[in-house]
Amino acid sequence: RPERAHHCHVCGCCVLRMDHHCPWIGNCVGFKNHKYFILMTFYGMLACAIVALTALPMLRGMIFGGLRRPMRLRKAIAPGAFMQFSLGCVLAASFCISLGALFFSHIWLLCYNLTSIEVGEWGKNRFNLGPWANAQQVIGRFDLAWLLPVPAVAPMSDGLSYPTRELADHRGSVRIEATTLGRVRSSDPGV
């Protein structure tokens, strides 16, 4: 079995660098789709924040009379529509908070090169190469594609083996480009 791979009892298959089985996407989050999951939580949080923040002045004016003509607004909107609008604002704010917590917890995991499964393991994290190198292992080399749901331009791992802190310390740097079955390939000719 490749390192960091786990068997998902829901999907019935082994997943490379498995993070968790997500019921919201109906699939496992692992090596091939972790970037997409992080982007989904970020853009979902952003969309909910935009809905909640743009509706807040209107909602405040309807409830507390903060707008210039609150009575005219209350008469223009039916009571059922006001309740739907209010419920939509509350749901958007709730989802924004929930997705924000999920997004920032996965950013923390990304910075330490951990998965949700590995957080429970005691001991030193041998895959932690520093926040920048850790992010590049999951999202690829830094470029504009980090913000887009497209495959990584230059993935820093093949999903079967991962560079470790011991290997980086031994080599004197963390310039690791890709790994293949335990061997490290690098552009440095002296390696």
Rosetta blueprint (number, residue, H / E / L):
1 R L
2 P L
3 E L
4 R L
5 A L
6 H E
7 H E
8 C E
9 H L
10 V L
11 C L
12 G L
13 C E
14 C E
15 V E
16 L L
17 R L
18 M L
19 D L
20 H E
21 H E
22 C E
23 P L
24 W L
25 I L
26 G L
27 N E
28 C E
29 V E
30 G L
31 F L
32 K L
33 N L
34 H H
35 K H
36 Y H
37 F H
38 I H
39 L H
40 M H
41 T H
42 F H
43 Y H
44 G H
45 M H
46 L H
47 A H
48 C H
49 A H
50 I H
51 V H
52 A H
53 L H
54 T H
55 A H
56 L H
57 P H
58 M H
59 L H
60 R H
61 G H
62 M H
63 I H
64 F H
65 G L
66 G L
67 L L
68 R L
69 R L
70 P H
71 M H
72 R H
73 L H
74 R H
75 K H
76 A H
77 I L
78 A L
79 P H
80 G H
81 A H
82 F H
83 M H
84 Q H
85 F H
86 S H
87 L H
88 G H
89 C H
90 V H
91 L H
92 A H
93 A H
94 S H
95 F H
96 C H
97 I H
98 S H
99 L H
100 G H
101 A H
102 L H
103 F H
104 F H
105 S H
106 H H
107 I H
108 W H
109 L H
110 L H
111 C H
112 Y L
113 N L
114 L L
115 T L
116 S L
117 I L
118 E H
119 V H
120 G H
121 E L
122 W L
123 G L
124 K L
125 N L
126 R L
127 F L
128 N L
129 L L
130 G L
131 P H
132 W H
133 A H
134 N H
135 A H
136 Q H
137 Q H
138 V H
139 I H
140 G L
141 R L
142 F L
143 D L
144 L H
145 A H
146 W H
147 L H
148 L L
149 P L
150 V L
151 P L
152 A L
153 V L
154 A L
155 P L
156 M L
157 S L
158 D L
159 G L
160 L L
161 S L
162 Y L
163 P L
164 T L
165 R H
166 E H
167 L H
168 A H
169 D H
170 H H
171 R H
172 G L
173 S L
174 V L
175 R L
176 I L
177 E L
178 A E
179 T E
180 T E
181 L L
182 G L
183 R E
184 V E
185 R E
186 S L
187 S L
188 D L
189 P L
190 G L
191 V L
